[in-house]
Amino acid sequence: MSPRFADMISSRQRRNEKSYRSEAGCLVSQVRCDSSQTVNLIKFDWLSSEISAELAKIVLEEELGICAEIVTLGNVTYALDEMARNGDQTHYVMLEFWRQTRKSLYYEYVEQQKTVVDAGSLGLYGKAGWFVFSFMTREYPGIDVYREYRTDRAVRYLAANSSATMGRFLGPAKTWLSLDAQIINNLKLKLQIEYANDKNTEDHIVTRIERAFLERKPSLFYFWTPHFLFSAINLDPVYLPGYSESCWTEYNQQHGLIDCDYPADLLTKLTSRSVHKDGRLNQFFRLFSFQSQQDIIDIMEDVAYSNMSSFAASCKWIKNNTALVKSWLPENMSKESVALIGTVVGSVTILIFVFGLIFVIGLIFCCMYRRKLRKHALRYAPKTLPVTVVFTDIQNSTLLWSTCPDKMKHVLEIHNLIMRVNIEKYQGYECKTQGDSFMVAFESPLMALGFCLSVQRDLLLANWPLEMLDYEDMREVKWEEKLIYRGPRVRMGVHTGSDCEIHKDKTTKRFDYIGNSINKASKVESISVGGRVYCSEEFIEALKQTVLTQLMTVKQDSDTILKKLAENDIQFFNVDEVDDQEVYWVMEFSFDRTLFIQQFELKLGVDKEVAAKIQLGEDMKRFICDSDSFSQEQKSKLVFDFITVVNHDNIRDRIAPWSLVPVTNLFSVAYNYLTRGWTPLPSSSNVEIINIIEHKNL
């Protein structure tokens, strides 16, 4: 064990020389725990890490009777080295490890040396990156795109003072793993990093951001989620070149070649081998996980804004989420169970009585636990009409499953996590899932729209298995250095309506929605395209009513969508019909994919007739330049298309499409008629053609 660790632990142990420690607790008045197998919970100098450790400590000591120490380390590499060298004798746990950001460390300690053990996901989705204040994007459109930082205008906008020649970038501490200097250098950005303090780094970072926001000083800075600051200040991400595994390699990091965004992460728990070998501890840390991002954000907000200690805020959360905390406890291993088992030794009668009592208590607890979970799951279920329903589906998922079933399991895990994180974030209700399809209901059409747009962005930035990106329906697509597609193409359909019934199942107590409105939402999704959100006309009308009637709230996500609608950043384009009703594509102009689809996947701003004229013009241009390349039938079709388009108001209802009645000699007939004024004895079809030509006086 290192001297630093030894000093930390021994200083705590010297306070009492007994094998049991006793102090005031959260759930019990006096904590008594066995210090002979103390668990060392490693935390770092950011708040979420401290809170995770505090939660685990309370439950370990007060529910399992195992003493725990929170040890502070400022360096992840040092902590992993300590776990590897002494982890066979000493219990170490790291509850928040950013696996994708530190892939080389994970490979070295977990996969190669096998000196550290992966204990599964923490249930949180993490993402570091660059951010600006939302007011900046309104003042300076384009300031949230990295290319703008190459301009002198951006330098002046972000400069620390009037004499500065580079824009100011507020970075983390130099001791943190950040590659901002490489990104700035390789993208040739006119930025200079102002690093945070090495001590109390998070406090310094937050203080700088809060001060700049209060002074309304334009600032570009490194930050991360989950974090409480997002609930207090509106922040917008800066769009760097999209993350890819080929960019974020260990070689590129070591040689200063990183030129892309930070990866998104599913935060991982790591334990020493001694913890892994202890059945009770291993089971506890594998079960220890959050249900949503909001869980840890609630605790952080209490610490930051309610002047509570990490212990007090964690204790408050535990008391409000007893059902979830109980689910972390190893089966039949709580201290109450151990005490009860000890009392039944010696008498068969007492044994039967105690087990009967345990069964009754367990049954009551199970009912309470299920009721708590059900109440939590149903809190956002729409209880009244109208209801907004979203259907989602992965494009060509059947082909992907049949081609690579093992990797698709991982893809589906990431996909489902992104869906459920956003369902919770935007107050939706997960009605049902079937394979990779989701049906989600919302009370507010505004939150439904926010859910759809957020899912599309999160899917783009997720860390998909590299092998799956070779397939057409998951391939990475870039345009002008912007990431347009990456990962599964998820199509989404949205509809708002009252033509349905709300059913609550008497057995499962879950809500279901049945009727024409639900069927229409499903039909809208079926004609959607992977990577896009389609919606009905009724949904747009519901949004308009919301924009007109809903005032700004304290909910950042709702307000953000309201602002985008009010500023026309979100618009709707008619693409199709369902049951004689118009279907629209939701266009978010601040999303690069929208511009890409406009230019390469759709002809916007023109109807079908105009689009046909544009295509005809291109064909005629080719014919004039190289008429010999056209066959007789191609020439005839060109004349047919020309006559049809020019006369579309008069004859389109009387002429069958070319595909049904091709007139292969049309070119010769029309040519002779126009140049010589005569034609051989015409057939009935030729007479009809000449009548068409004369109708337009060609």
N, C-alpha and C positions, 0 to 999 in steps of 0.2 A: 504494500500500500504506500502511496506517495506521502511525503511529510505533510503536504497541505491537507490531504484527506484525513490523515491521522490526527492532526491538530483539531480539525473540525469536529470529528466524532468524539475524540477523547474529552474535549472541553465540555461537551454535552453530558457525557457519561460520568464525569467527575462530580456532577451536581448531586448524584445519588449513587451509592455503592451497592444498593440492593439490586436483586435480579428483576424487580418490578418497579416501574416508574408510576408516579401518581400525580396528577394535576387536573385542573378544571377542564371540562370538555364541552362539546357542542350538543351531543345527544344524551350525555350522562353528566351528572354533577361532578363526578370524580373519575378520571381516566386511570385505569390500571392495565398495564400492558407488559408483556414479556420482552425484556430488553436483551435476552440471550440470542435472539435472532433478528436484530434490528435491520430494517430495510432502509437503504439510503436512496432517497428520491432526488434525482439530479434535476436542478432547475438552472435556467439561464437568465440573462438580464433583459427578458421581455415578460410582460405581465401574464400572458396566456400560459406560459411555461410554469410560472409560479403558482397559478391557480390550479392547474392540473395536479401539481404536486401536493398542494394544500388539501384538495378534495380526497386524494388517495390516502393521505396521512390520517385524516379524520376517520375515514371508514376503516382503515387498517387497525387503528388503535381502539376505536370505540365499538366496532362491530366484530372484529376478528381477534382483538386482544394482542396484536403484534405491534411492537414499538416501531416507529418510523422517524427518520431524520431527513430534513430537507437540506441538501448540501448545494451550495452555490458555486457554479463554474461558469467562466466566461468564454469557454472554448469547447466546441463540440468534439474536435479531434482529441483534445486532452482527455475528455470524459470517456470517449470510446477506448482510448489506450488504457485508462485506469480500469475500465470494466474488463478488458481483455486480459490484463496482467493479474488482477486480483479477484476476478469474478467467480472463481471456483470456490473460494472461501467466504467471500463477502457478498451480501445481497445488494445489487445495484439495479436501479430502474431509471430509464430515460423515457418519459411519457410523451415527449413531443420531438420527433425526429423528422426533418424534411428530407424525405428519401430521394426524390427526383433532383433536388438541388445538390445533394451530396451523394450522388450515385457511386462515385469512386470509393467513398468511405464505406458505404453499405456493402459494396462488392468485397472490399478488403476484409472487414471485420465479421460480416454475417455470412457471406457466401464462400469466401476463400478460406479464411482462418477458422471460421465457425466458433469464434470465441465470444460472440455476442449473438443473442437469439431474438428473432423477430416475433413479437407478441401480438401482431395484428394491427388493424386500423384503430385510431383514436376516435373516428367518426367525424372528424373535422376536415374541411377542404381549405387548404392554404394557398395563397398566391402572393408573391412579392412582385414589385414592379415600380414603374414611375407614375406619378399622379400630379394633377394640377387642380386648383380650385375651380368649381363649376362656373363661377362668375367670370373666370378668365376666358373660357370658350365662347362666352357671349360677347365679351369685349374684343376678343382677338380670334375669330374663326380660324381653325387650323393649328392653333397652338397645342392641341392634343395629338398632333402627328409629328413623329420624330424628324422628318425632313425639314420642318420649319426651323429647327434649331441650327440649321446651316446658314440662316440669313442674318444680316445685320439688324434687321428690324426686331427679330427675336432677342438678339443680344441686348439691344437697348431696353426691350420690355422686361427682361429678366435680370438686368445688371444690378449689382449690389449698390453701385454709385455711378455718378455721371462720367467718371473717368475710366470705368471698367471697360475692357476690350472683349470680355467673354461673359456669357450669361451665367448666372449663379445656379448651381445644382446642389440641393441640400441632401447629402449622402448619409449613410449610417456610419458607425465607428469603423476605423480601419481594421479592428480586430474581427469584425463580422465578415461572413462570407458574402461579399457583394462584388459583382463584376462590372460595375458602372464605368470604371475607368476604361476597361476594354471596349465596352459598347460605344462610349463617347469617341474613343480614338478610331475604332474601325469604321464607324458610320460618319466620321469626319464632322462631328458636331461642335459648334462653337460654345462649349460649356466648360466650366471649371468647378470641380467638386469642393464643397465646403463640408468637411467631415464632422460628425458628431463626437461628443466626448467618449472616451473609452470606458468611463465609469457612469453608471446610471444612464446608459445610452438611450433607452426607450423614453425616459422622462425628458431627456434633452431633445430628442427628435420631436416628441409631441409638443413640447413647449415652443420650439421654433415654429412649428406649423400653426399652432394656435395664435401665436403672436403675429405672424404674417397675415393670418386670416382677419384678425381684429383690426390690423392696420390696413387691410385690403391691399396688401403688397403682393403683386404677382410672384409666384414661386413655383419652381419645379422641384420635386423631391422624391426620394426613395421611401416607399411605405409598403405595408402588407395587410392582408386580411387572413383570419378574422381579427378585428380590432374595434374597440369601443368608439374610436374617433369618427367612424363613418356615421354613427347615429347623431353626432353633434355638428359635423361640417360636411357639406356636399362636396365630394371629391370625384373627379373624372379620371379614368385611366388614360395614360398616354400610349398611343399605338406604335409600338416598336415592331420591327420585322418579326413575324411569328416564330415561336419556339419550335425547334425540331431536334430530334435526337442526334442528327448529323452535325448540328451546330453546337449543342451542349455536351461535347465530349470532354473527357479528362485531358486529352492532348490539347484541344483548343483552349481549355482553361489555363493549362500550364504554360502555353506559348502565346497567350494574349490575343487569341483569335476569335473570341466571342463577339458576335454581331447580331444577336437576336434577343427576344424577350425572355424573361425568367419563366421557368416551367410552373405549371399548376401542380399542386401536391395533395395527395391523400396522406395526412399526417400519420406517422407510424410510431408504435411503442417498441422499445428495445429493452431487453433484460439481460442480466448476467446469467451464466450457466447455472449458478447455484439457485437462482430463483426458478429457472426452468425445471430443475430437478425436484423442487419442493412442490408437491402436488397442489397444496392449498394456495400457495402464492401464485403459482403459474396459472391456475384456473381463475383467480381473482383478476390478475392483470390482463388476461385475455378477454374477460367479460367487461372490464372497465372501458367504457366508451360513451360518447355523447350521442344524443338523438339528432341534434341539429346544431348549426352554427349559433343560433340564438341562445342556446344554453350557456355557452361560455361568455358570449357578449353581455348577457344579463349580469353575470358576476363582475365582469370588468367594469361595467357602467357603475355598479355600486361602489367599487373601489375608487374609481376616478371621480365620480360626481356626487357620491353620498358620504364621502369621507369615512368609509369603512375600511378596516384592515382586510387583508386577503383571507384571513381566518374567519372573520365575522361575515364577510360576503359569501364565502364558500359554505359556511354553516347555514346561513339564510337559505341558500339555494338547495342544500340537502334537505332541509325541513319542508321545502315546497315541492320536492321531487322524490319523495320517499319510495315510490313504486320503482322508479328507475334505479335508485341506489340499491334497493333490495335485489334487483336483478343482477347486480355486480357480484353478490356474495356467492361463494362456492356452495354447491349443493350439499346440504346436511353438514355444513362446516361453520355455521355461525356460532358464536360463543354461547348463545342461549341453548342451542341444540346440544353442545358439549356438556353444559351444566345439567341439562335434563337427563341426558344419557347416564351421567354419573350417579344420579339419584335413584335409578331404577334397579341397580345391581342388588341382588339378594332376595327379591321377592317377586314371584310370578304375578301375584295379584296387583302389586304396585306397578309392575312392568306393563300389564295390560291397561291399567288405569292411565298411566302416564302417556302411553302411545295413543290411547283413545283421545286424551286431552290434546296431544300434539296434532292429531288428525283434525279435531274440531277447530283448533286455532289456525292450523294450516289452511283449512277450508275457508274459514272466515277471511284470513289474510289474502287467500287466492281470489276470493270474490271482490274484496276491496281493491286488490291490485288490478284485476281485470276491469273493474269499474273506473278506476283512475285512468288506465290506459285508453279505455273506450271514450271517456269524457275528453281526454286530450286529443284523441284522433278525430273526434266529431266537432271540435270547437269551431272549425271553419266551414263545416258542411252547410250549404244553403238550405234554409228551412222554409223559405217562401219564394214565390215566383215574381219576376222572371229569374231564370238562372242562365249563367254563361257556361258553356261546356267546351272543353278543348280535347281533341283527339290527337294523338301523336303516333308515329310509326316510323321505323327505320326502313329506308328505301332499299329494296332488294335484299332484305335480311335473310330470306330463305336460301338464296344463293351463297351468301357469306357463311351461313351456318353449315351448309353442305360442303363447302370448300375447306373451311378451317374451324371446326367446331371447338377445339380446345382454346384457341385464342379468342374466339367470339365470346366465350364465357367471361373472360376478363373485360372485353369491350362492353358486354352487357352490364357488368358490375359498375363500371365507370358511368355508363349511360344512366343507369337507374339511380346512382348516387346524385348525379347532377340534377336529374328530374326531381328527386325528393327534397334536395336542399332548396331548390327554387319553389317547389310547392309550399314548403314551410315558409319561405321568405315572403311569398306573395299571397299567403293566406288562402291557399287552395285546398280542395278536398279530393284526395285520391279515391275515386269511386271503384275502379277496378284496373287490373292489368291482365294482358293476355300476350304471352311471349314478350316481345319488345314494344308492345303498344300500351299506351296509357290513356285512361279517360279521367279527366280532372274537371271538377265543378268549382265555380267561383260565384260569390255573391256580387262582386264588382267586376264589370267588364274592363275597367281600368287595370285592375290587378291581373286579370287574365292576359291582357296585352303585355304587361310588364313581364309576366312569367314566360310567355312565348319568346319575346325578344332576348331576355336574359339567358334562357336555355340555349338559343342559337349561338350566342357569344361564348358561353361556357363550354359548349361542345367543341367549338373551334380551338379553344386554348387548352383542352385536356390532353393528358399524356397517353395517347393510344399506343398499343403494341406496334412496334416498328414494322413487324412482318405484315400486319394488316394494311399498312399504308401502301402496299404494292397493288392492292385491288382497286379496280376502277371506282367502286362506290365508296372508297375511303381515301382515295388518293389525295395528296396535298396539291393544291392549286394556288399559284401566286400570280399576281398581276401588279406590275410596277412596284415590286418589292413589298407588296401588301399580301398578307395571308387571306385568301378568299374561302377556300375549303380545306378542311383537314379532319379526317375521322368520318364516322357514319353520317350520311345525309338523312336528317330527320325531317319528315314533312309534318306539318301541323295544320289543323283546321279548327276554326272557332265560330260559334254561333250563339246568339242570345235569343231566348224565346220563352213564352209562357205556355206553349202548346205541349205540355208534358205533365206527368204526375210524379209526386215525390213519395216514395215508399220507404218505410223503415222496417227492416226485417225483424220479426219478433224474436228470432233465435240469435242472430249475430248482432242485433242492435245497430247495424250499419244502414246508411241511407243509400238508396238507389234512385235513379231518374229514368223514367220510361216515357216515350211518346215521340211525336213528330219532330219536336225541337232537337231531341237527341239524335234521331235518325238523320236530320239535316246536317248537324255538326259532323257526323260520321261521313256523310257524302262529300262535304266540303273538304275534309281531310283526304278522302280517296282521290280527288282530282288535283290535290296539291303536289308540289314537286319537292324533292329532298333539299333541305336547306332553306326552305321558304315557309312563310306563314300565310295561309289563305283564310279569308273570313267572309261572312255573309253581310248583306246589306243591313239586316236587322242589328247585327253587332255594331256596325258603324253608327247607326242611329242611336243605339244605347250609349256609345261613347260620346256622341255629341251632347246628349242630355246630361251626361256626367260632367263634361267640361263646362257646360253652362251653369250647372247647379252646385257642383262641388267646390268648396273653398279650399285654399291651401291648408294642409294639415301638418302635423308633426311627423308624419310618416314620409321619410325621404324617398322611398321607392315609388309611392303613389304620386308624390309631388313631381318627381323627375319625369314620369310619363305625361303628367298634365302639362308640364312646361314644353315638352317635345311636341305635343299635339297643338298647343297654343302657338308655338313658333314654327309650325309646319315642317318640323324635322321628321315627323311621321305623316305619311300620306297613303292614299289607297288607290290602286289601279285595277280597273275592271279587266278580268282575264277570261271569265267563262260564265256558264249558267248551270244552275242546279234546280230542277223542277220549275223552270221558267223564272228563276230568281237569279239576280246577278251575284257573281262571286268576285272578290277583290283580293289582290295581293297587297300585304302590308309592307310598305317601303319605309325603311328607316335610313335616312340619308347620311347620318353620321356613321353608318356601318358600311365599310368598303364593299361588302358583297352586293349591296343594292346597286351601286354604280356599275359593278361588273356585270350583273344581270341585265341592267339597262342596255349596256353596249353590246353584249355578246349572246345573251339568251332571250331577250325580248326586243321587239320594236315598239317602244313606248311613244305615246303621243299621236299615234296614227291608228285608224281603224283598218279593218281587213281589206277594204277596197284600195285604200291608199298604199297599204303594204304590197298589195298585188301590183299596183302601178310601179312602185319602186323596183320590184323584182323584174317586171316586164322591161323597164328601162335598162336594167343591167343586161338582160338577155339581148335586147335590140342593139345595144352598144357592141356586144361581142359579135353579133351577126354582121353589123356594118364593117367591123374591123377584119373579120375572117368568115365570110359567108360560106366558103367551101367546107368548113368544119361542121356545118349543119347538114343532116340528112334531109331527104324530102319530107319525111314525117315531122322532123323537128321544125322545119320551116313552116309546115302547115299548122303545127301547134302554136308557133309564134304569131301567125296571122290570126288564128282563132282567139288567142289570149288578148291580142290587141283589140280586135273587134268587140270582145266581151267586156273588156275594161272600159273602153271608150264609150260604149253604149249601155253601160250597166244599169242605168236608170230606166231604160226602155225595153231591154230584151232579156235581162238575166233570169226572169221567171219563165221565159219561153224556150231557152236553149239549154239542152242537157250538158252536163260537164263533159269535158274532153275524154276523161277516163271511161265514160259510159258509151259515147258515140264518137270515136276518133274518125275524123275525115282526112284521110292521108293525102288526098289530091287537092286539098284546099288551096295550097300555095299556088299551084298551076292555074286553077280556076280563077283565083283572085288576080293573079298576075296578068293573064290574058284579058280579063274583063277591064282592068284598069288601064292597060297599055294599048289595047286594040279596040276596045269597046264591043267585043263579041266573044262568044264562047261556043264550042260545039254543042250539039243537041244535049241539053243538060239532063241529068238525072233529077229525080225529085229532090234529093239532098242538095244538089248544086243549085237548083232554083231557089231553095230556101236560103242558101248561102248568099246568092246574088241579091235576094230581097233584103237580107240583113245589111249588105254593103250599101245598097241604094238608100236604105233608110237613113244612113248617116251621110249620104252624098259624098262618099269617098272618091 
